[in-house]
Amino acid sequence: MSLFHEDRLLIDGRLVRAERTFETVDPSTGKVLGTASDADTGHVEAAVAAARRAFDTTDWMRDRELRLRCLRSLYDALHTHREELRDLTIAEVGAPRSLTHGPQLDEPIEMVKYYADLLEHHPFREELPVLESRGRRHRRWIEKEAAGVVAAILPYNFPNQLALAKLAPALAAGCTVVLKGAPDTPWTTLALGRIIAEATGIPPGVVNVLTSSGPETGELLTTHPGIDMITFTGSTPVGKAIMAAASATLKRVFLELGGKSAMILLDDADLANAAMFAAFTICSHSGQGCALTSRLLVPRERHDEIVGLVAAMLGKVRYGDPADPKTHMGPLISEKQRAKVHGMVERAVAAGARLVTGGRPVDGEGFFYEPTLLAGVDPAAEIAQEEVFGPVLAVIAYDDEDHAVRIANDSVYGLSGAVLGADAERATAVARRIRSGTFSINGGNYFAADAPFGGFKQSGIGREMGVAGLEEFLELKTFAVPAD
């Protein structure tokens, strides 16, 4: 099996090549890798019908042992094809090789094992106390069952992680799935479809995989009466549109959306360590991560000192060929995204921010952008309020701790954040005052299969991963019988 050039859709257990195709590009060179099947609305109808049949007419939802075997076979198959997936992720996503040993590939594969283990022991039934009512005693209990047919819609930045973070708990819960990949990274998603079709025991129709170049397929999934639930990761504007579209049929909606997370350096922080943490964080996957801390909040009296330290650290970030194990930062996903990033930087400078370093597209092949530092940023400026999705760090000065908290919370987003300080209790107290779904204290890493991930405010609805991630795909049904 060669996954590298897989261009077929997976519908009802069969690998199907669409009549239309679209190109996929290596972002590190700008060159076309090949083509992928461009699904149309007919493919969506067929995929939804297959998922509906598998959910409504088979034992998939009720057969926990079958689901457990299928998840374990998927885990084994992903391990078998891990290195092919690694090379594909580097080529199509532009992810540095080092990142594929973490959240781009290896950690997501382990997520499948986590949900298989959770399925084996999770209580899908809960007894309630006997109720005395109307002269009788009533025995009551709650059962948790699958939410139904799920449409899972992916972005381009972490396609393996996001596909498996949606697919594994959905399957564990007993749902069936129509998985739609991002148009920028179709092969990565289609490779997963082929693995499911040829190397697992997952029955036909339980998982269907689509890719398309335009919005029509995604739009149909959000309104289709055969879909019970939507799980979407992407931008907040698209998330709002999906929520509105889903309201007509009252679909369940999970949304993991944008972020403009703040890293707060307290006045007792180790500045050299903090500067390194801030610089290398914003350059992780070229800043293409919704939870990355893109605002750096610093004490006003130490603003210039910290800016100098961060600029020096950004100068040490090695960017270039993502296949090189020493590369820390690869390219942006496309020329369109690079132009967006550059436009935001130019507008920030025009609005009064000081460009300290970077701020330019890199000459040559591919869609690289220099690690960029902006100082003296107004907390209300576009660059401090809007998601950039590029290696651009905005430094904002604060007057005291309360001021820092106000700035951090002055955002429509609430996905993540970080605080660094010598006094761990003080740092934790500051973290508790920030309205966000995840938080790092003094470099702590929360991101793992067992940790719920999601945001407050316009960063989304619901939680992915952990037990909470399984519960997103479950409905509650309450039963009662006479106890006498």
Sequence and secondary structure as in RCSB ss.txt:
>XXXX:A:sequence
MSLFHEDRLLIDGRLVRAERTFETVDPSTGKVLGTASDADTGHVEAAVAAARRAFDTTDWMRDRELRLRCLRSLY
DALHTHREELRDLTIAEVGAPRSLTHGPQLDEPIEMVKYYADLLEHHPFREELPVLESRGRRHRRWIEKEAAGVV
AAILPYNFPNQLALAKLAPALAAGCTVVLKGAPDTPWTTLALGRIIAEATGIPPGVVNVLTSSGPETGELLTTHP
GIDMITFTGSTPVGKAIMAAASATLKRVFLELGGKSAMILLDDADLANAAMFAAFTICSHSGQGCALTSRLLVPR
ERHDEIVGLVAAMLGKVRYGDPADPKTHMGPLISEKQRAKVHGMVERAVAAGARLVTGGRPVDGEGFFYEPTLLA
GVDPAAEIAQEEVFGPVLAVIAYDDEDHAVRIANDSVYGLSGAVLGADAERATAVARRIRSGTFSINGGNYFAAD
APFGGFKQSGIGREMGVAGLEEFLELKTFAVPAD
>XXXX:A:secstr
   TT   EEETTEEE  S EEEEEETTTTEEEEEEE   HHHHHHHHHHHHHHHHHSSTTT HHHHHHHHHHHH
HHHHHTHHHHHHHHHHHH   HHHHTTTTTHHHHHHHHHHHHHHHH   EEEEEEEEETTEEEEEEEEEEE  EE
EEE  SSSHHHHHHHHHHHHHHHT EEEEE  TTSHHHHHHHHHHHHHHS   TTTEEEE  SSSHHHHHHHH T
T  EEEEES HHHHHHHHHHHGGGT EEEEE    EEEEE TTS HHHHHHHHHHHHTGGGG  TTSEEEEEEEG
GGHHHHHHHHHHHHTT  BS TTSTT  B   S HHHHHHHHHHHHHHHHTT EEEE  SB SSSS  B  EEEE
S  TTSHHHHS   SSEEEEEEESSHHHHHHHHH SSEES EEEE S HHHHHHHHHTS  S  EETT    STT
S B  EETTEES BSHHHHHHTTEEEEEEEEE  
